[in-house]
Amino acid sequence: MTGRGTGAQDEERNPGSAPRARAEAAASRAAQESTSRALDVIGVRSVSARLGFDRFWRNARAHTLYEPVSHRLRDVGDYFLNGAYPPFVLPA
């Protein structure tokens, strides 16, 4: 379900939506990059269930799949180029 208004209603309802979308995109990329590098450093031991390091990568990956970075970056670009606020979407 998507709730979108027009004009001043968007500004009143979503004043921080564009900065929040930028932060979410940056955090998603940082989480993926840092967990991937950590697993590279740890090596083969990282897949051991005994250590549980793989769960961090899985958790970060699950969050990026839930709200893809490409969608967030599209929303941010639309805001900066056209002034359109990112849509307010309730989680499913």
C-alpha positions in Angstrom: 0.0 0.0 0.0 1.4 3.4 -1.0 0.2 6.7 0.5 1.2 9.6 -1.7 0.0 13.2 -1.5 0.6 16.2 -3.7 2.5 19.4 -3.3 2.8 20.8 0.3 1.2 17.6 1.7 4.4 15.6 0.7 6.6 18.2 2.3 4.6 18.2 5.5 4.4 14.5 5.7 7.9 13.5 4.5 10.3 16.4 5.3 13.2 13.9 5.9 12.3 11.3 3.3 15.1 12.2 0.8 17.9 12.4 3.4 16.6 9.1 4.9 16.6 7.4 1.5 20.2 8.5 1.0 21.2 7.2 4.4 19.5 3.9 3.8 21.3 3.5 0.4 24.6 4.3 1.9 24.1 2.0 4.9 23.1 -0.9 2.7 26.2 -0.6 0.5 28.4 -0.1 3.6 26.9 -3.2 5.3 27.4 -5.4 2.2 30.9 -4.2 1.6 32.1 -4.5 5.2 30.6 -8.0 5.7 32.0 -9.2 2.4 35.5 -7.9 3.2 35.3 -9.3 6.7 34.4 -12.8 5.3 37.3 -12.4 2.8 39.7 -11.7 5.7 38.5 -14.5 7.9 38.7 -16.9 4.9 37.3 -20.5 4.9 36.7 -20.5 8.6 33.9 -17.9 8.1 31.5 -20.6 6.7 31.9 -22.7 9.9 28.6 -22.8 11.7 30.5 -23.0 14.9 31.8 -19.4 14.6 28.6 -18.0 13.1 30.2 -15.2 11.1 28.1 -16.0 8.1 25.0 -14.7 9.8 26.2 -11.1 9.6 26.5 -11.3 5.8 23.1 -13.1 5.6 21.4 -10.4 7.7 23.0 -7.5 5.7 22.0 -9.2 2.5 18.5 -9.8 3.6 18.0 -6.1 4.4 19.4 -5.0 1.0 17.0 -7.4 -0.7 14.0 -6.2 1.2 14.5 -2.6 0.0 16.9 -2.7 -2.9 19.5 0.1 -3.1 18.6 0.8 -6.7 15.1 1.7 -5.7 16.3 4.1 -3.0 18.8 5.7 -5.4 16.1 6.2 -8.0 14.0 7.9 -5.4 16.9 10.1 -4.3 17.6 11.1 -7.9 14.0 11.8 -8.6 14.0 14.1 -5.5 17.1 16.1 -6.6 16.2 16.3 -10.2 12.4 16.8 -10.1 11.7 17.7 -6.5 9.5 14.6 -6.1 9.6 13.3 -2.5 10.2 9.5 -2.1 6.9 7.7 -1.7 5.7 6.7 1.8 5.4 2.9 1.7 4.2 0.8 4.6 6.1 -2.5 5.2 4.3 -5.6 3.9 
